[in-house]
Amino acid sequence: MNRAERLHAMSEMLRRRGAHGYTADRLAREFAVSARTVKRDLAALANSGAAVWSRPGPGGGYGLIAGPTLPPVTLSSSQATALLAAVAAAPDAPYADQAAAGVQKILDVLDPVARDRAVQHADRVWVNAARGPTRAVQSALEEGMTTQRVLRVRYHSAAGDRTVRDIEPILFASTNGQWYLVAWCQLRDAIRWFAVTRVERASVTGQSCTGHTLEEVGVPPEHARPAHGRA
């Protein structure tokens, strides 16, 4: 049994046990590994998003909080390398920090051989990607999009004019190497494309967006497609 299979089997065993859980020694005997390996596996499960709980002392142990779970993801070393390369090459993309954290969770539950190969292959992929806006600005834009709250931004145009605007985020768009926030601008009373690198400051207000839709933005360019990749 490789590590990915063991992690999946361990999560299923803990899930079936419910609130009672198992000790590290009991899991070690079940999977013929050391208690230290079990604890590393449990940490990997937790890092992958599994709701692992621990209870110290006599009668304690480890378990999973009841709820929907997914088994650990198994990728080839080439697939893992592709994810590492994609994240490294796009530090200015929306949710880039979350993507990096997600890839690390996947690496944590990969078979050690596949993980080591992925890291070795990634050493042969060099990137020199330009950084985007500050983390504070990017986080505010992401939060506004996710929660559908109005954003207050300080924006400078290509001509150098600076304005403070309240905008309602609709979508992020990348074209010709530049990321834009497409939003309803309350100042202009119209949809506008804001170059993310020109947003100097951004904060999330308590005002909800009024429900502007993707259809209002219009037909996407010929080769544009949503990030989910589905047709």
N, C-alpha and C positions, 0 to 999 in steps of 0.2 A: 504494500500500500504506500503510494507516494504521499507527500505532505498535503497536497490539495485534496486528495481523497480522504486523508485522515481528518483534515479540518471539517470537511463536509460531514463525515460520519460522526465526528465529535459534536458538532452543532446539532445534528439530528438526535443523538443520544441525550444531550442536555435538554433539548426541546421536549422530548417524550417524558423526561423525568419531572418536568414541571417545576413546582416550587421547592422540591426536595433537594435537587442538585446532586452532585457527586464530589468526592474529595479528589485532590490531584493524584493521590496514590491509587485510588480506584480507577481513574482514567488512565494512569500510566500502565496498570496491569492489563486493562482492556486493550490498549493499543501497543503493548510491548515496547514502550519507550520509557525514558526517565521522567520523574516528576518535574524536573527542570524543563524538559522538552514540552511537557503538557502546559506548563505556565507560559512558555513562549507561544505555543499554539493558541492559548486562550487570549493572550495579548494581541495576537494577529487577528483573531476573530473580532475582538473589540475594535481594533483599528479599521477593520473592514465594514464596520457599522452594526455588527451584531450587538444586541443588548445583553452583554454578559454581566452577571452580578457575582459578587463574592461575599462570603460570610465567614469571618474568622472564628477561631475557638472550637471547642468540642461540639460536634454536630454540625460544623460549618462545611463549606465547600464552595462549589461553583455551579452556576446554572444560567439559564436564559430567561429573560423576562418574556412572558407570553405576548405573542403578536406575530404579524406576518414577517417572515424572514426569507432571505435569498441564500442559496448555497454559495460558497466561495467561487469566484470566477476563475476559470482555467484558460489561459492564453498561451500561445506559442511565444518563444523568445522574440521572434520577428514582430509579432503583434504588439508585444510590450514595448519593444524598441520604437515602433511607429508612434505609440502614444507618448513616450518620452520626448521624441523628436518634435511632435506636433505641439506639445505644451511649451517646450523650450523655445520654439520658433515664433510663438505668438504671445509674448508677455503682455501685449497691449490689448488682447482680446477681452471681451466681457467675461467675467467669472474665471479669469485665468488662474487666480489663486486657488479657487475651488477645484479647478481642473487638476492642478498640480497635486493638491491634497488627495483627490480621488485616485490619481495614478499611483500615488505612494501607497494607498490602501490596497490597490490591486497587486502591487509588487510584494507587499507584506504577506499575501496569501498564496503567491505563486510557489510552485515547486522550486526549491533552492537552485537546482541546476538551470532551470529556465530563467530564473531571476538573474543569476550570475551571467548567463549568456546575454541577456537583454542589456545589462549594464555594460558588459564588454563591447557589445555592438554599438551602444549609445556613445561610447568613447570615440567612435569613428564618425560621429555626426556632429559637426561643429556649426554653431549658429551665432550670428552677431545681430540680433534683432533689436530694433530701436525700442526703448521704453515708451510707454504711453503716458497718460496723466498720472498725477500723484495717486497713491493708494487711497487717500481720503476722498479724492474726487471720484475715482473709479468705484469705490465701495458705495458712495452715495448714489451714483447713477444706477448701479446694480440693484440696490435696495429699492429705489424708486420704481424701477421696472418690475421687480418681483412683487412688490406690495401694491403696485398701481397707485402710488401717491404722487402728488404734484411735487416737482423739483424746483427749487429756486437756484438759478445758476448765474454766475458772472461770466460773460462770454465776450471774447474779442473776435471781431470779424477779420476777414482777409485784408480789409482796408485799414485795420487797426482800431476801429471803433469799439468801445466797451459799453456793454449794456447789462443790466440786471433783469432777468426775465423769470417768470413762472411758466413752467412747461409741463406738459402731460406726456410721459414717455409712451411710445407705441411699439418701437422695435429698434434693435441694433442692426446696423448694416455695414458690411465691409465691401469696399470697391476701390480698385487701383491702389491697394496697400494702405488705405485710410479707413479708420473706423468712424462711423457716424451714429449719433443718437437721433432717430427720427421721432419727432414729438409735435404735439399741438402747442403752438406758442400763443399764450394768452395775450402777450403784448401785440403781436401782429394779427391775432385772430385767424390763424392759418397754420397748416402743417409746414414745418421747417426741418431741414437737415442740419444738425449741429455737429461739426467736426469735434470729436471727443478731445483731441489734443488742444483745442482752443477754449475748452472749459477751464477757467482759472479756479473757480470755487463752485461747490455744489452742496446743497443740503436738502434733506427730505422734509417736507412740510407735513402738517397733519391733515391736509386737504386731499380727499380722494379724487382720482381722475374721473372724468365724466363719461368715459366709455368709448373713446375714439377707437376705430377698428382698423385692421390691416387693409380692408378694402378701400378705406379713405386714402391710404397712401398711394394706391394705384397699382398698376401691373408691374411686377418686378422686372428688372432687365433680363434679357434673353437667357443669360447663363447663370443668373442668380438662383439660389435654392435655399430652403430652410436648413438650419444646422442639423436637424435630426436625420437628414439624408434620405428620407423616404420620398417616393415619387408622389 
